[in-house]
Structure formats: structure tokens, C-alpha cells
Amino acid sequence: MFAVVRTGGKQYRVAAGDKIVVEKLDGDAGSQITLGDVLLAGEGGELRDVGGVSVAAEIIAHDRADTVIVFKKRRRHNYRRRNGHRQHHTILKIVSVG
């Protein structure tokens, strides 16, 4: 069985045993959370009613993404700025869908 869940403004197609990387969520590593915003659920080619369907997940770790360089420059004005950004994210393991 699979489900489409929304978290952090993005949508993910998940099934039991999957590992996904989502925007940072509250909780410690090893704790269980429930993703309640289920948009779609199904099994094989059939779709099911999403009423009462929830997705249980376990937080594996909190991490940071690779560095994204932000570089600004204005021609002929001796203006250059270099900045970096690392987004926080959480790695989840889907325990069950149902």
C-alpha cells in the first residue's frame, strides 16, 4: 500500500520501508511521528478513501543539506558578495501506511 503525504510544503509518495528526506521536523532521533496530511492512498492500481488513513514514520536523523553558494555582483561598481546557505532537513523511515 502507498500514500501521498504533504509535509514542509512538498508532496511525497511513500510506502512502508521507504526512507525520505523532508524539511526539518520537531522530535529526537529514534522517536515515532505521524504524518496526518494524507492526500491519496492506494494499493496497486486502485485508489482508496483517505479518511482515517495515517502514515507512521520514525525519525532517523537530523542533518543539513549541501552548501548553496549565493553570489551577488554589480558590474563596474566594485561590489561582490559571497554567501553560503545550508538547509536543515530530517531523514524519515516510513514504518506503516494505513
C-alpha positions in Angstrom: 0.0 0.0 0.0 1.2 3.5 -0.8 0.2 7.0 0.2 0.9 10.6 -0.9 1.6 12.8 2.1 2.2 16.5 2.3 4.9 17.9 4.7 7.0 21.0 4.5 5.1 22.3 1.5 6.1 19.3 -0.6 4.4 16.0 -1.5 5.9 12.6 -1.2 4.8 9.2 -2.4 5.6 6.7 0.4 5.2 3.1 1.2 6.3 1.0 4.2 10.1 0.7 4.5 10.8 3.8 2.4 13.3 6.5 3.5 12.6 10.1 2.6 14.3 13.4 3.3 11.9 16.2 4.4 12.1 19.7 5.8 13.1 19.8 9.4 10.6 18.4 11.8 10.5 18.6 15.6 11.5 15.4 17.5 14.5 13.4 18.6 16.2 10.7 16.5 14.5 7.4 17.1 11.1 8.9 18.0 7.9 8.0 16.2 5.8 10.6 14.4 2.5 10.5 12.5 2.1 12.3 9.1 -1.5 13.1 9.1 -1.9 15.1 5.9 -2.6 12.2 3.6 -3.7 13.3 0.1 -4.0 10.0 -1.6 -3.9 6.3 -0.7 -4.0 3.2 -2.8 -2.8 -0.3 -3.4 -1.6 -1.4 -6.8 -3.7 0.4 -9.4 -6.7 1.0 -7.0 -7.2 4.2 -5.0 -8.7 4.1 -1.6 -10.6 6.5 0.6 -8.2 8.6 2.6 -10.5 9.1 5.6 -8.8 7.6 8.6 -5.5 6.8 6.8 -2.4 7.9 8.6 1.3 7.3 8.0 3.6 6.4 10.8 7.3 7.3 10.5 10.4 7.1 12.6 13.0 9.9 12.7 16.4 8.5 11.7 18.5 11.7 11.9 18.6 15.4 11.6 21.1 16.7 9.1 22.0 19.7 6.8 22.0 19.8 3.1 25.0 20.7 0.9 26.1 24.3 0.7 24.4 26.5 -1.8 26.5 29.5 -2.8 24.7 32.9 -3.1 26.9 35.2 -5.2 25.9 38.8 -5.9 27.8 41.1 -8.3 27.2 44.5 -9.8 29.3 45.4 -12.8 31.7 48.3 -12.6 30.9 49.1 -9.0 33.5 47.0 -7.2 30.6 45.1 -5.5 30.9 41.4 -4.9 29.2 39.4 -2.1 29.6 35.7 -1.5 27.3 33.9 0.9 26.5 30.3 1.7 23.4 28.5 3.0 22.8 25.0 4.3 19.2 24.0 4.7 18.2 21.8 7.7 16.3 18.6 6.9 15.1 15.4 8.6 15.5 11.8 7.4 12.4 9.7 8.0 11.8 5.9 7.7 8.2 5.0 6.9 7.1 2.4 9.4 3.5 1.8 8.2 0.8 3.1 6.0 -2.8 2.5 7.0 
